[in-house]
Amino acid sequence: MAPSVPSTRSGLFVVALCFLTIVADGFDLIVYGATVPSLLDEPGWEMSHGSAGLIGSWTLAGLMVGFLLAGPLTDRIGRRNVMMVGVLWFSAGSAACALAQSPEFFGFARFLTGIGLGGVVPSAVALTIEFAPKGRRQLYNGLMLTGYSVGGIISALAAIALLPEHSWRLMYAIAALYVVVLPVMYFRLPESVNYLAVQGKTSEARELAEQYRLDFDAMAAEHAEQAAAANQDAQVRRGYQLLLSHGFRASAILFVITGFCAQLIVYGLNTWLPQLMREAGYPLGSSLQFLLVLQVGAIIGALGGSLLADRFGSKRIVIPFFLVGALSLLVLSQKLDIAFLMVAVAGAGLGTIGTSTLTYGYVAEHFPASCRGSAVGAVMGLARFGAILGPLLGGWILGSNVGHEWNFYAFALPALIAAVFVALVPTIATTGSPAQSFAGAASPSPASTVTREDTPR
């Protein structure tokens, strides 16, 4: 049982704790790309562009495993427990990276680190969406997921300051220090209200909702309404079983394809952008600055897009943001003055990393609470095939001597495809007054009177 939480706490406190864990994920997202030039020069390792891309993909394979395992686990054993295990796991993996004596061991340690990182993100998204005010869910989720870019900025700044004079090992040792967040999470991070209720702990769930000033009855009604929209009984089905039901299957597939495209771009750029800029003639320090600007653009996209998504709806914002990303990547393929180049890099961050953040919030909002963790985990997990392909694609293009600009062409196309598939995501609308409460989660009750409509809201 989660420790009792003072009634004065707000949902923003939960967002802050989730944010701290995502910062670590963002640091790890950038640290490999920032250290690739140093790893390529590591004495005795003899790494090529292709092997560096392969190691980058091993990390993402670990992330995929972590997402696919953590998603359903969060719906079964709770968001809080999964997050704490994940923090411990990726801290240990980062320490192993810092101590690696061969590229093979380093790659294996990166794979293990990825599993731990994949364990925290679905829980963080699910908890944030749950504890956020209903009209500010995308904003709170955007604030939390800016941790990716904040962690990336910290990683880029650390690389600029440390790598010219110190070993790349120091960067991974810094990541391992994130274990200090674990005691704070143990004593202060609450469990999911929805999870407690589905487990039959209704009184505990209601008490926790009151402490965080959440409308428990409204949460119960929304849960029943979303489940009824898919023609499923929420008392029986949850997790992957509900996610793969007739009402949600098509949306899940479209989101996976969208996530695949987004992750291919995000991880391809973050792995190879410093090296691409070095190939274009920029020194290492200047190349790392582009990585920093990419993260600044991502923060602008995540926060600005979240505010717009709460007002106009996620779909109406995600589509044009992906198009901005595609256009920016095409611009980057050209020779530009430094000012225009920086604007294009920021636009690429807004339209790729920032828009990926908005997409995860869209997924969490689209699916009911009883399969929200599974939905986020499945989409982010299966999308990792794109993340695995991204570094490999960049390494292959750089190694083939066809010109670094082809990397930007290759990453612009998935952004266009993502915009098209987001446009195809169906809108589920419901009518009626759901009377079903979470109290019935442990014992069947009459079906909800909610009906499903095929017309959009």
VOSE-592232 format. One record per residue (C-alpha): residue in three letters; z negated, x, y negated; residue number from 1. Coordinates in pm, whole numbers. Layout:
+------+--------+--------+--------+-----+
! code !     up !   east !  north ! pos !
+------+--------+--------+--------+-----+
!  ALA !      Z !      X !      Y ! NUM !
...
+------+--------+--------+--------+-----+
//
This chain:
+------+--------+--------+--------+-----+
! code !     up !   east !  north ! pos !
+------+--------+--------+--------+-----+
!  MET !      0 !      0 !      0 !   1 !
!  ALA !     88 !    133 !   -346 !   2 !
!  PRO !   -202 !    227 !   -572 !   3 !
!  SER !   -312 !    -35 !   -825 !   4 !
!  VAL !   -140 !     -7 !  -1159 !   5 !
!  PRO !   -296 !    -87 !  -1497 !   6 !
!  SER !   -181 !   -418 !  -1637 !   7 !
!  THR !    -83 !   -256 !  -1966 !   8 !
!  ARG !    211 !    -73 !  -1811 !   9 !
!  SER !    564 !   -187 !  -1881 !  10 !
!  GLY !    891 !   -166 !  -1695 !  11 !
!  LEU !    986 !    123 !  -1921 !  12 !
!  PHE !    717 !    333 !  -1751 !  13 !
!  VAL !    887 !    277 !  -1414 !  14 !
!  VAL !   1219 !    370 !  -1574 !  15 !
!  ALA !   1061 !    693 !  -1701 !  16 !
!  LEU !    942 !    793 !  -1353 !  17 !
!  CYS !   1280 !    712 !  -1200 !  18 !
!  PHE !   1444 !    905 !  -1486 !  19 !
!  LEU !   1244 !   1215 !  -1396 !  20 !
!  THR !   1376 !   1210 !  -1040 !  21 !
!  ILE !   1735 !   1161 !  -1157 !  22 !
!  VAL !   1699 !   1461 !  -1390 !  23 !
!  ALA !   1658 !   1674 !  -1078 !  24 !
!  ASP !   1973 !   1521 !   -931 !  25 !
!  GLY !   2160 !   1596 !  -1254 !  26 !
!  PHE !   2035 !   1956 !  -1254 !  27 !
!  ASP !   2162 !   1997 !   -900 !  28 !
!  LEU !   2492 !   1828 !   -991 !  29 !
!  ILE !   2565 !   2104 !  -1242 !  30 !
!  VAL !   2387 !   2406 !  -1097 !  31 !
!  TYR !   2645 !   2475 !   -829 !  32 !
!  GLY !   2941 !   2458 !  -1067 !  33 !
!  ALA !   2754 !   2678 !  -1314 !  34 !
!  THR !   2677 !   2938 !  -1047 !  35 !
!  VAL !   3015 !   2939 !   -869 !  36 !
!  PRO !   3151 !   3230 !  -1081 !  37 !
!  SER !   2839 !   3433 !   -995 !  38 !
!  LEU !   2856 !   3336 !   -628 !  39 !
!  LEU !   3219 !   3448 !   -614 !  40 !
!  ASP !   3103 !   3790 !   -735 !  41 !
!  GLU !   2796 !   3812 !   -504 !  42 !
!  PRO !   2808 !   4152 !   -325 !  43 !
!  GLY !   2877 !   4126 !     47 !  44 !
!  TRP !   2953 !   3754 !     47 !  45 !
!  GLU !   3329 !   3779 !    -19 !  46 !
!  MET !   3361 !   3413 !   -115 !  47 !
!  SER !   3706 !   3276 !   -199 !  48 !
!  HIS !   3791 !   2970 !   -410 !  49 !
!  GLY !   3846 !   2777 !    -89 !  50 !
!  SER !   3510 !   2869 !     64 !  51 !
!  ALA !   3333 !   2789 !   -264 !  52 !
!  GLY !   3495 !   2447 !   -265 !  53 !
!  LEU !   3392 !   2398 !     98 !  54 !
!  ILE !   3026 !   2476 !     20 !  55 !
!  GLY !   3041 !   2232 !   -270 !  56 !
!  SER !   3162 !   1970 !    -27 !  57 !
!  TRP !   2879 !   2045 !    219 !  58 !
!  THR !   2632 !   1953 !    -54 !  59 !
!  LEU !   2810 !   1624 !   -108 !  60 !
!  ALA !   2819 !   1556 !    265 !  61 !
!  GLY !   2442 !   1584 !    259 !  62 !
!  LEU !   2429 !   1342 !    -33 !  63 !
!  MET !   2640 !   1096 !    163 !  64 !
!  VAL !   2404 !   1116 !    461 !  65 !
!  GLY !   2106 !   1070 !    230 !  66 !
!  PHE !   2255 !    767 !     57 !  67 !
!  LEU !   2354 !    593 !    380 !  68 !
!  LEU !   2011 !    651 !    535 !  69 !
!  ALA !   1807 !    577 !    222 !  70 !
!  GLY !   1984 !    253 !    130 !  71 !
!  PRO !   1867 !     44 !    428 !  72 !
!  LEU !   1536 !    234 !    445 !  73 !
!  THR !   1448 !    123 !     93 !  74 !
!  ASP !   1497 !   -239 !    202 !  75 !
!  ARG !   1276 !   -184 !    509 !  76 !
!  ILE !    999 !     64 !    424 !  77 !
!  GLY !    996 !     39 !     46 !  78 !
!  ARG !   1153 !    213 !   -253 !  79 !
!  ARG !    843 !    416 !   -339 !  80 !
!  ASN !    804 !    591 !     -1 !  81 !
!  VAL !   1170 !    685 !     20 !  82 !
!  MET !   1166 !    834 !   -330 !  83 !
!  MET !    864 !   1054 !   -261 !  84 !
!  VAL !   1010 !   1189 !     64 !  85 !
!  GLY !   1337 !   1261 !   -117 !  86 !
!  VAL !   1167 !   1460 !   -394 !  87 !
!  LEU !    983 !   1677 !   -141 !  88 !
!  TRP !   1300 !   1726 !     63 !  89 !
!  PHE !   1533 !   1840 !   -214 !  90 !
!  SER !   1267 !   2071 !   -362 !  91 !
!  ALA !   1240 !   2247 !    -26 !  92 !
!  GLY !   1619 !   2263 !      3 !  93 !
!  SER !   1651 !   2423 !   -342 !  94 !
!  ALA !   1393 !   2686 !   -247 !  95 !
!  ALA !   1598 !   2766 !     64 !  96 !
!  CYS !   1910 !   2808 !   -153 !  97 !
!  ALA !   1728 !   3060 !   -373 !  98 !
!  LEU !   1636 !   3266 !    -65 !  99 !
!  ALA !   1976 !   3250 !    109 ! 100 !
!  GLN !   2112 !   3583 !    235 ! 101 !
!  SER !   2458 !   3465 !    346 ! 102 !
!  PRO !   2712 !   3205 !    232 ! 103 !
!  GLU !   2669 !   3021 !    564 ! 104 !
!  PHE !   2294 !   2980 !    520 ! 105 !
!  PHE !   2344 !   2893 !    154 ! 106 !
!  GLY !   2589 !   2618 !    249 ! 107 !
!  PHE !   2349 !   2478 !    510 ! 108 !
!  ALA !   2066 !   2478 !    254 ! 109 !
!  ARG !   2291 !   2295 !      9 ! 110 !
!  PHE !   2362 !   2033 !    276 ! 111 !
!  LEU !   1988 !   1978 !    329 ! 112 !
!  THR !   1930 !   1959 !    -46 ! 113 !
!  GLY !   2195 !   1689 !    -68 ! 114 !
!  ILE !   2016 !   1473 !    190 ! 115 !
!  GLY !   1700 !   1478 !    -19 ! 116 !
!  LEU !   1885 !   1399 !   -341 ! 117 !
!  GLY !   2065 !   1111 !   -174 ! 118 !
!  GLY !   1730 !    965 !    -78 ! 119 !
!  VAL !   1604 !    911 !   -432 ! 120 !
!  VAL !   1897 !    756 !   -617 ! 121 !
!  PRO !   1930 !    413 !   -444 ! 122 !
!  SER !   1555 !    357 !   -483 ! 123 !
!  ALA !   1561 !    464 !   -847 ! 124 !
!  VAL !   1845 !    225 !   -929 ! 125 !
!  ALA !   1689 !    -66 !   -736 ! 126 !
!  LEU !   1346 !    -19 !   -898 ! 127 !
!  THR !   1492 !     11 !  -1247 ! 128 !
!  ILE !   1701 !   -304 !  -1216 ! 129 !
!  GLU !   1400 !   -492 !  -1080 ! 130 !
!  PHE !   1146 !   -386 !  -1343 ! 131 !
!  ALA !   1384 !   -414 !  -1638 ! 132 !
!  PRO !   1388 !   -730 !  -1855 ! 133 !
!  LYS !   1664 !   -959 !  -1733 ! 134 !
!  GLY !   1871 !   -924 !  -2050 ! 135 !
!  ARG !   1833 !   -546 !  -2061 ! 136 !
!  ARG !   1901 !   -443 !  -1704 ! 137 !
!  GLN !   2211 !   -237 !  -1776 ! 138 !
!  LEU !   2043 !    -70 !  -2074 ! 139 !
!  TYR !   1738 !     29 !  -1870 ! 140 !
!  ASN !   1958 !    143 !  -1583 ! 141 !
!  GLY !   2174 !    340 !  -1825 ! 142 !
!  LEU !   1866 !    503 !  -1978 ! 143 !
!  MET !   1739 !    597 !  -1634 ! 144 !
!  LEU !   2071 !    732 !  -1509 ! 145 !
!  THR !   2121 !    945 !  -1819 ! 146 !
!  GLY !   1884 !   1167 !  -1622 ! 147 !
!  TYR !   2200 !   1292 !  -1450 ! 148 !
!  SER !   2337 !   1421 !  -1777 ! 149 !
!  VAL !   2001 !   1537 !  -1913 ! 150 !
!  GLY !   1949 !   1736 !  -1595 ! 151 !
!  GLY !   2304 !   1865 !  -1629 ! 152 !
!  ILE !   2242 !   1973 !  -1988 ! 153 !
!  ILE !   1922 !   2152 !  -1882 ! 154 !
!  SER !   2115 !   2322 !  -1603 ! 155 !
!  ALA !   2401 !   2425 !  -1834 ! 156 !
!  LEU !   2163 !   2557 !  -2101 ! 157 !
!  ALA !   1964 !   2746 !  -1838 ! 158 !
!  ALA !   2286 !   2894 !  -1701 ! 159 !
!  ILE !   2401 !   3002 !  -2049 ! 160 !
!  ALA !   2064 !   3164 !  -2116 ! 161 !
!  LEU !   1993 !   3317 !  -1773 ! 162 !
!  LEU !   2310 !   3392 !  -1580 ! 163 !
!  PRO !   2446 !   3670 !  -1804 ! 164 !
!  GLU !   2133 !   3880 !  -1733 ! 165 !
!  HIS !   1975 !   3732 !  -1419 ! 166 !
!  SER !   2070 !   3641 !  -1062 ! 167 !
!  TRP !   2203 !   3299 !   -973 ! 168 !
!  ARG !   1900 !   3268 !   -742 ! 169 !
!  LEU !   1677 !   3197 !  -1040 ! 170 !
!  MET !   1866 !   2873 !  -1109 ! 171 !
!  TYR !   1785 !   2735 !   -764 ! 172 !
!  ALA !   1424 !   2852 !   -786 ! 173 !
!  ILE !   1390 !   2645 !  -1105 ! 174 !
!  ALA !   1521 !   2339 !   -915 ! 175 !
!  ALA !   1259 !   2392 !   -642 ! 176 !
!  LEU !    980 !   2356 !   -901 ! 177 !
!  TYR !   1056 !   1986 !   -923 ! 178 !
!  VAL !    803 !   1923 !   -650 ! 179 !
!  VAL !    538 !   1908 !   -927 ! 180 !
!  VAL !    660 !   1552 !  -1004 ! 181 !
!  LEU !    543 !   1431 !   -662 ! 182 !
!  PRO !    171 !   1382 !   -747 ! 183 !
!  VAL !    265 !   1177 !  -1055 ! 184 !
!  MET !    485 !    952 !   -843 ! 185 !
!  TYR !    214 !    910 !   -578 ! 186 !
!  PHE !    -45 !    785 !   -824 ! 187 !
!  ARG !    170 !    601 !  -1079 ! 188 !
!  LEU !    494 !    474 !   -924 ! 189 !
!  PRO !    461 !    108 !   -814 ! 190 !
!  GLU !    628 !    -45 !   -511 ! 191 !
!  SER !    908 !   -298 !   -546 ! 192 !
!  VAL !    791 !   -654 !   -612 ! 193 !
!  ASN !   1086 !   -786 !   -413 ! 194 !
!  TYR !   1008 !   -560 !   -118 ! 195 !
!  LEU !    642 !   -666 !   -107 ! 196 !
!  ALA !    739 !  -1031 !   -121 ! 197 !
!  VAL !   1001 !  -1004 !    155 ! 198 !
!  GLN !    738 !   -832 !    370 ! 199 !
!  GLY !    515 !  -1137 !    333 ! 200 !
!  LYS !    273 !   -975 !     84 ! 201 !
!  THR !    325 !  -1254 !   -165 ! 202 !
!  SER !    -11 !  -1234 !   -343 ! 203 !
!  GLU !     21 !   -858 !   -390 ! 204 !
!  ALA !    376 !   -901 !   -515 ! 205 !
!  ARG !    275 !  -1171 !   -762 ! 206 !
!  GLU !    -15 !   -959 !   -890 ! 207 !
!  LEU !    212 !   -659 !   -942 ! 208 !
!  ALA !    466 !   -878 !  -1123 ! 209 !
!  GLU !    193 !  -1000 !  -1358 ! 210 !
!  GLN !     79 !   -642 !  -1428 ! 211 !
!  TYR !    431 !   -551 !  -1536 ! 212 !
!  ARG !    487 !   -884 !  -1715 ! 213 !
!  LEU !    765 !   -990 !  -1479 ! 214 !
!  ASP !    846 !  -1356 !  -1413 ! 215 !
!  PHE !    778 !  -1374 !  -1039 ! 216 !
!  ASP !    905 !  -1732 !  -1003 ! 217 !
!  ALA !   1226 !  -1647 !  -1189 ! 218 !
!  MET !   1278 !  -1343 !   -962 ! 219 !
!  ALA !   1232 !  -1566 !   -657 ! 220 !
!  ALA !   1478 !  -1820 !   -794 ! 221 !
!  GLU !   1738 !  -1555 !   -873 ! 222 !
!  HIS !   1698 !  -1405 !   -527 ! 223 !
!  ALA !   1755 !  -1743 !   -360 ! 224 !
!  GLU !   2045 !  -1826 !   -590 ! 225 !
!  GLN !   2235 !  -1504 !   -521 ! 226 !
!  ALA !   2184 !  -1533 !   -147 ! 227 !
!  ALA !   2295 !  -1896 !   -145 ! 228 !
!  ALA !   2609 !  -1795 !   -337 ! 229 !
!  ALA !   2710 !  -1591 !    -32 ! 230 !
!  ASN !   2636 !  -1887 !    200 ! 231 !
!  GLN !   2358 !  -1688 !    364 ! 232 !
!  ASP !   1995 !  -1768 !    437 ! 233 !
!  ALA !   1787 !  -1500 !    259 ! 234 !
!  GLN !   1498 !  -1572 !    497 ! 235 !
!  VAL !   1697 !  -1431 !    788 ! 236 !
!  ARG !   1944 !  -1179 !    651 ! 237 !
!  ARG !   1889 !   -879 !    431 ! 238 !
!  GLY !   2003 !   -519 !    398 ! 239 !
!  TYR !   2341 !   -431 !    550 ! 240 !
!  GLN !   2355 !   -763 !    735 ! 241 !
!  LEU !   2360 !   -956 !    408 ! 242 !
!  LEU !   2580 !   -698 !    234 ! 243 !
!  LEU !   2851 !   -737 !    501 ! 244 !
!  SER !   2837 !  -1117 !    496 ! 245 !
!  HIS !   3142 !  -1319 !    394 ! 246 !
!  GLY !   3026 !  -1372 !     36 ! 247 !
!  PHE !   2970 !  -1005 !    -48 ! 248 !
!  ARG !   3201 !   -809 !    182 ! 249 !
!  ALA !   3500 !   -804 !    -51 ! 250 !
!  SER !   3291 !   -691 !   -347 ! 251 !
!  ALA !   3133 !   -414 !   -139 ! 252 !
!  ILE !   3476 !   -279 !    -36 ! 253 !
!  LEU !   3606 !   -283 !   -394 ! 254 !
!  PHE !   3295 !   -107 !   -522 ! 255 !
!  VAL !   3325 !    160 !   -251 ! 256 !
!  ILE !   3685 !    236 !   -351 ! 257 !
!  THR !   3586 !    247 !   -719 ! 258 !
!  GLY !   3295 !    476 !   -640 ! 259 !
!  PHE !   3521 !    700 !   -430 ! 260 !
!  CYS !   3753 !    753 !   -726 ! 261 !
!  ALA !   3466 !    810 !   -970 ! 262 !
!  GLN !   3290 !   1061 !   -747 ! 263 !
!  LEU !   3608 !   1254 !   -679 ! 264 !
!  ILE !   3647 !   1309 !  -1054 ! 265 !
!  VAL !   3279 !   1373 !  -1132 ! 266 !
!  TYR !   3217 !   1633 !   -864 ! 267 !
!  GLY !   3558 !   1791 !   -892 ! 268 !
!  LEU !   3514 !   1849 !  -1265 ! 269 !
!  ASN !   3151 !   1957 !  -1246 ! 270 !
!  THR !   3231 !   2208 !   -974 ! 271 !
!  TRP !   3544 !   2358 !  -1128 ! 272 !
!  LEU !   3540 !   2300 !  -1505 ! 273 !
!  PRO !   3381 !   2641 !  -1589 ! 274 !
!  GLN !   3627 !   2819 !  -1361 ! 275 !
!  LEU !   3920 !   2615 !  -1494 ! 276 !
!  MET !   3831 !   2719 !  -1847 ! 277 !
!  ARG !   3800 !   3083 !  -1737 ! 278 !
!  GLU !   4146 !   3055 !  -1582 ! 279 !
!  ALA !   4266 !   2928 !  -1920 ! 280 !
!  GLY !   4130 !   3242 !  -2085 ! 281 !
!  TYR !   3781 !   3146 !  -2202 ! 282 !
!  PRO !   3481 !   3376 !  -2132 ! 283 !
!  LEU !   3200 !   3256 !  -1901 ! 284 !
!  GLY !   2962 !   3163 !  -2186 ! 285 !
!  SER !   3229 !   2954 !  -2360 ! 286 !
!  SER !   3329 !   2791 !  -2029 ! 287 !
!  LEU !   2971 !   2682 !  -1969 ! 288 !
!  GLN !   2969 !   2522 !  -2314 ! 289 !
!  PHE !   3245 !   2288 !  -2198 ! 290 !
!  LEU !   3019 !   2183 !  -1911 ! 291 !
!  LEU !   2748 !   2107 !  -2166 ! 292 !
!  VAL !   2984 !   1897 !  -2381 ! 293 !
!  LEU !   3092 !   1708 !  -2067 ! 294 !
!  GLN !   2729 !   1600 !  -2016 ! 295 !
!  VAL !   2687 !   1499 !  -2381 ! 296 !
!  GLY !   2989 !   1272 !  -2347 ! 297 !
!  ALA !   2839 !   1129 !  -2028 ! 298 !
!  ILE !   2516 !   1038 !  -2208 ! 299 !
!  ILE !   2708 !    868 !  -2487 ! 300 !
!  GLY !   2907 !    674 !  -2229 ! 301 !
!  ALA !   2604 !    573 !  -2023 ! 302 !
!  LEU !   2388 !    455 !  -2313 ! 303 !
!  GLY !   2659 !    307 !  -2532 ! 304 !
!  GLY !   2828 !    146 !  -2234 ! 305 !
!  SER !   2499 !      0 !  -2109 ! 306 !
!  LEU !   2431 !   -168 !  -2442 ! 307 !
!  LEU !   2782 !   -314 !  -2441 ! 308 !
!  ALA !   2754 !   -418 !  -2074 ! 309 !
!  ASP !   2435 !   -617 !  -2140 ! 310 !
!  ARG !   2616 !   -802 !  -2416 ! 311 !
!  PHE !   2967 !   -847 !  -2280 ! 312 !
!  GLY !   2929 !   -794 !  -1904 ! 313 !
!  SER !   2972 !   -482 !  -1693 ! 314 !
!  LYS !   3330 !   -545 !  -1585 ! 315 !
!  ARG !   3460 !   -576 !  -1941 ! 316 !
!  ILE !   3317 !   -236 !  -2030 ! 317 !
!  VAL !   3370 !    -35 !  -1711 ! 318 !
!  ILE !   3748 !    -94 !  -1707 ! 319 !
!  PRO !   3829 !     44 !  -2056 ! 320 !
!  PHE !   3582 !    329 !  -2009 ! 321 !
!  PHE !   3768 !    445 !  -1697 ! 322 !
!  LEU !   4090 !    431 !  -1898 ! 323 !
!  VAL !   3934 !    650 !  -2169 ! 324 !
!  GLY !   3843 !    900 !  -1897 ! 325 !
!  ALA !   4199 !    905 !  -1763 ! 326 !
!  LEU !   4348 !    959 !  -2108 ! 327 !
!  SER !   4099 !   1238 !  -2187 ! 328 !
!  LEU !   4185 !   1420 !  -1865 ! 329 !
!  LEU !   4555 !   1404 !  -1945 ! 330 !
!  VAL !   4483 !   1545 !  -2291 ! 331 !
!  LEU !   4283 !   1833 !  -2138 ! 332 !
!  SER !   4594 !   1947 !  -1951 ! 333 !
!  GLN !   4753 !   2042 !  -2283 ! 334 !
!  LYS !   4693 !   2340 !  -2513 ! 335 !
!  LEU !   4463 !   2221 !  -2791 ! 336 !
!  ASP !   4264 !   2347 !  -3084 ! 337 !
!  ILE !   3898 !   2393 !  -2994 ! 338 !
!  ALA !   3783 !   2084 !  -3188 ! 339 !
!  PHE !   4028 !   1852 !  -3012 ! 340 !
!  LEU !   3949 !   2019 !  -2682 ! 341 !
!  MET !   3577 !   1946 !  -2723 ! 342 !
!  VAL !   3650 !   1582 !  -2807 ! 343 !
!  ALA !   3866 !   1551 !  -2496 ! 344 !
!  VAL !   3595 !   1708 !  -2278 ! 345 !
!  ALA !   3339 !   1464 !  -2422 ! 346 !
!  GLY !   3579 !   1177 !  -2357 ! 347 !
!  ALA !   3618 !   1293 !  -1998 ! 348 !
!  GLY !   3239 !   1290 !  -1962 ! 349 !
!  LEU !   3219 !    941 !  -2112 ! 350 !
!  GLY !   3496 !    802 !  -1893 ! 351 !
!  THR !   3388 !    965 !  -1564 ! 352 !
!  ILE !   3018 !   1054 !  -1534 ! 353 !
!  GLY !   2910 !    795 !  -1791 ! 354 !
!  THR !   3125 !    524 !  -1638 ! 355 !
!  SER !   3001 !    611 !  -1289 ! 356 !
!  THR !   2651 !    537 !  -1420 ! 357 !
!  LEU !   2765 !    197 !  -1545 ! 358 !
!  THR !   2928 !    125 !  -1209 ! 359 !
!  TYR !   2601 !    179 !  -1020 ! 360 !
!  GLY !   2425 !    -60 !  -1256 ! 361 !
!  TYR !   2704 !   -311 !  -1198 ! 362 !
!  VAL !   2656 !   -279 !   -820 ! 363 !
!  ALA !   2278 !   -329 !   -845 ! 364 !
!  GLU !   2319 !   -633 !  -1067 ! 365 !
!  HIS !   2595 !   -787 !   -856 ! 366 !
!  PHE !   2404 !   -802 !   -525 ! 367 !
!  PRO !   2077 !   -988 !   -447 ! 368 !
!  ALA !   1744 !   -807 !   -430 ! 369 !
!  SER !   1722 !   -839 !    -50 ! 370 !
!  CYS !   2024 !   -609 !     -7 ! 371 !
!  ARG !   2025 !   -429 !   -343 ! 372 !
!  GLY !   1905 !    -96 !   -203 ! 373 !
!  SER !   2153 !   -118 !     83 ! 374 !
!  ALA !   2435 !   -206 !   -157 ! 375 !
!  VAL !   2365 !     87 !   -389 ! 376 !
!  GLY !   2311 !    323 !    -96 ! 377 !
!  ALA !   2627 !    213 !     86 ! 378 !
!  VAL !   2849 !    230 !   -222 ! 379 !
!  MET !   2711 !    566 !   -332 ! 380 !
!  GLY !   2709 !    699 !     22 ! 381 !
!  LEU !   3063 !    604 !    120 ! 382 !
!  ALA !   3186 !    702 !   -225 ! 383 !
!  ARG !   3069 !   1054 !   -140 ! 384 !
!  PHE !   3388 !   1099 !     59 ! 385 !
!  GLY !   3546 !   1122 !   -286 ! 386 !
!  ALA !   3276 !   1365 !   -397 ! 387 !
!  ILE !   3347 !   1580 !    -91 ! 388 !
!  LEU !   3721 !   1573 !   -162 ! 389 !
!  GLY !   3683 !   1656 !   -533 ! 390 !
!  PRO !   3567 !   2020 !   -500 ! 391 !
!  LEU !   3812 !   2077 !   -212 ! 392 !
!  LEU !   4099 !   1938 !   -421 ! 393 !
!  GLY !   4009 !   2156 !   -719 ! 394 !
!  GLY !   3976 !   2466 !   -501 ! 395 !
!  TRP !   4307 !   2396 !   -330 ! 396 !
!  ILE !   4493 !   2351 !   -660 ! 397 !
!  LEU !   4341 !   2669 !   -809 ! 398 !
!  GLY !   4422 !   2863 !   -493 ! 399 !
!  SER !   4781 !   2737 !   -477 ! 400 !
!  ASN !   4878 !   2888 !   -815 ! 401 !
!  VAL !   5056 !   2571 !   -930 ! 402 !
!  GLY !   4875 !   2581 !  -1265 ! 403 !
!  HIS !   4525 !   2475 !  -1364 ! 404 !
!  GLU !   4663 !   2175 !  -1555 ! 405 !
!  TRP !   4739 !   2007 !  -1223 ! 406 !
!  ASN !   4365 !   1969 !  -1166 ! 407 !
!  PHE !   4353 !   1742 !  -1471 ! 408 !
!  TYR !   4656 !   1544 !  -1354 ! 409 !
!  ALA !   4498 !   1501 !  -1010 ! 410 !
!  PHE !   4170 !   1375 !  -1157 ! 411 !
!  ALA !   4330 !   1140 !  -1412 ! 412 !
!  LEU !   4501 !    931 !  -1142 ! 413 !
!  PRO !   4176 !    824 !   -965 ! 414 !
!  ALA !   4038 !    708 !  -1302 ! 415 !
!  LEU !   4335 !    473 !  -1339 ! 416 !
!  ILE !   4293 !    348 !   -982 ! 417 !
!  ALA !   3920 !    284 !  -1040 ! 418 !
!  ALA !   3997 !     68 !  -1344 ! 419 !
!  VAL !   4233 !   -146 !  -1134 ! 420 !
!  PHE !   3983 !   -201 !   -853 ! 421 !
!  VAL !   3699 !   -291 !  -1089 ! 422 !
!  ALA !   3927 !   -558 !  -1232 ! 423 !
!  LEU !   3959 !   -706 !   -880 ! 424 !
!  VAL !   3581 !   -742 !   -820 ! 425 !
!  PRO !   3512 !  -1118 !   -782 ! 426 !
!  THR !   3255 !  -1298 !   -995 ! 427 !
!  ILE !   3002 !  -1502 !   -801 ! 428 !
!  ALA !   2865 !  -1805 !   -981 ! 429 !
!  THR !   2609 !  -2058 !   -867 ! 430 !
!  THR !   2479 !  -2392 !   -980 ! 431 !
!  GLY !   2173 !  -2588 !   -896 ! 432 !
!  SER !   1800 !  -2529 !   -919 ! 433 !
!  PRO !   1681 !  -2306 !   -640 ! 434 !
!  ALA !   1341 !  -2404 !   -517 ! 435 !
!  GLN !   1304 !  -2134 !   -254 ! 436 !
!  SER !   1033 !  -1878 !   -330 ! 437 !
!  PHE !    952 !  -1537 !   -189 ! 438 !
!  ALA !    657 !  -1694 !    -19 ! 439 !
!  GLY !    899 !  -1825 !    240 ! 440 !
!  ALA !   1032 !  -1483 !    325 ! 441 !
!  ALA !    793 !  -1443 !    613 ! 442 !
!  SER !    841 !  -1793 !    751 ! 443 !
!  PRO !   1155 !  -2008 !    747 ! 444 !
!  SER !   1179 !  -2300 !    508 ! 445 !
!  PRO !   1449 !  -2556 !    431 ! 446 !
!  ALA !   1772 !  -2416 !    297 ! 447 !
!  SER !   1819 !  -2388 !    -75 ! 448 !
!  THR !   2006 !  -2662 !   -253 ! 449 !
!  VAL !   2213 !  -2410 !   -445 ! 450 !
!  THR !   2588 !  -2434 !   -398 ! 451 !
!  ARG !   2857 !  -2177 !   -451 ! 452 !
!  GLU !   3135 !  -2213 !   -704 ! 453 !
!  ASP !   3464 !  -2027 !   -685 ! 454 !
!  THR !   3519 !  -2032 !  -1059 ! 455 !
!  PRO !   3400 !  -1740 !  -1272 ! 456 !
!  ARG !   3112 !  -1768 !  -1518 ! 457 !
+------+--------+--------+--------+-----+
//
